[in-house]
Amino acid sequence: MSSVLGAEGSCVKQPESRSFVAVGVEWASRIMTLGFEFALPACGGYALDRWLGTSPWATLGGAILGFTALMIHLFRINREGTGS
């Protein structure tokens, strides 16, 4: 549902103008993005470790970087959902 300000400045909920399929595809896209944001830096770190022989440091760095990106994205989605 989207929000529209009424005459007195109150928030009035409007029905979603998109189809259920469009909303579902949007959420599926967000969830896949979150998964890739977490997994790809860790996989890249693993590949770097194998290439340089520095196991497990690049893998740990990639996992920390991926987790940080995941959390930032989750906070942005939450802020967008609450309208803050």
C-alpha positions as CSV (number, residue, x, y, z in Angstrom):
1,M,0.0,0.0,0.0
2,S,1.2,3.5,-0.7
3,S,0.6,6.5,1.5
4,V,-1.0,9.8,0.4
5,L,-1.5,12.9,2.6
6,G,-5.1,13.9,3.1
7,A,-6.5,17.4,3.4
8,E,-5.7,17.6,7.1
9,G,-2.2,16.2,6.6
10,S,-3.1,12.7,7.9
11,C,-1.7,9.7,6.1
12,V,-4.3,7.8,4.0
13,K,-3.4,4.3,2.8
14,Q,-4.0,3.8,-0.9
15,P,-4.3,0.3,-2.4
16,E,-1.2,-1.0,-4.3
17,S,-1.5,0.0,-8.0
18,R,0.7,-2.9,-9.2
19,S,-0.3,-6.5,-9.6
20,F,0.6,-9.1,-7.0
21,V,3.0,-10.7,-9.5
22,A,4.9,-7.4,-9.9
23,V,5.1,-7.0,-6.1
24,G,6.3,-10.6,-5.7
25,V,8.9,-10.2,-8.4
26,E,10.2,-7.1,-6.7
27,W,10.6,-8.9,-3.4
28,A,12.2,-11.9,-5.0
29,S,14.7,-9.5,-6.6
30,R,15.4,-7.9,-3.2
31,I,16.0,-11.3,-1.5
32,M,18.3,-12.5,-4.3
33,T,20.2,-9.3,-4.1
34,L,20.7,-9.7,-0.4
35,G,21.9,-13.3,-0.9
36,F,24.4,-12.2,-3.5
37,E,25.6,-9.3,-1.5
38,F,26.5,-11.7,1.3
39,A,27.8,-14.6,-0.7
40,L,29.9,-13.0,-3.5
41,P,32.5,-11.2,-1.4
42,A,33.1,-14.3,0.7
43,C,33.4,-16.4,-2.5
44,G,35.8,-13.8,-4.0
45,G,37.8,-13.9,-0.8
46,Y,38.0,-17.7,-1.0
47,A,39.2,-17.5,-4.6
48,L,41.8,-14.9,-3.6
49,D,43.0,-17.1,-0.7
50,R,43.4,-20.1,-3.0
51,W,45.3,-18.0,-5.5
52,L,47.6,-16.3,-2.9
53,G,47.7,-19.1,-0.4
54,T,46.7,-16.8,2.5
55,S,43.8,-18.9,3.8
56,P,41.5,-17.9,5.7
57,W,42.2,-14.2,5.8
58,A,40.7,-13.0,2.5
59,T,37.7,-15.3,3.0
60,L,37.1,-13.8,6.5
61,G,37.5,-10.3,5.0
62,G,35.1,-11.0,2.2
63,A,32.5,-12.5,4.7
64,I,32.8,-9.4,6.9
65,L,32.4,-7.1,3.9
66,G,29.4,-9.1,2.6
67,F,27.8,-9.1,6.1
68,T,28.3,-5.3,6.3
69,A,26.8,-4.8,2.9
70,L,23.9,-7.1,3.8
71,M,23.1,-5.2,7.0
72,I,23.3,-1.8,5.3
73,H,20.9,-3.0,2.6
74,L,18.5,-4.4,5.2
75,F,18.4,-1.1,7.1
76,R,17.7,0.7,3.8
77,I,14.8,-1.7,3.1
78,N,13.4,-1.2,6.6
79,R,13.7,2.6,6.4
80,E,11.9,2.5,3.0
81,G,9.1,0.3,4.4
82,T,8.5,2.5,7.5
83,G,8.6,5.7,5.4
84,S,11.2,7.4,7.7
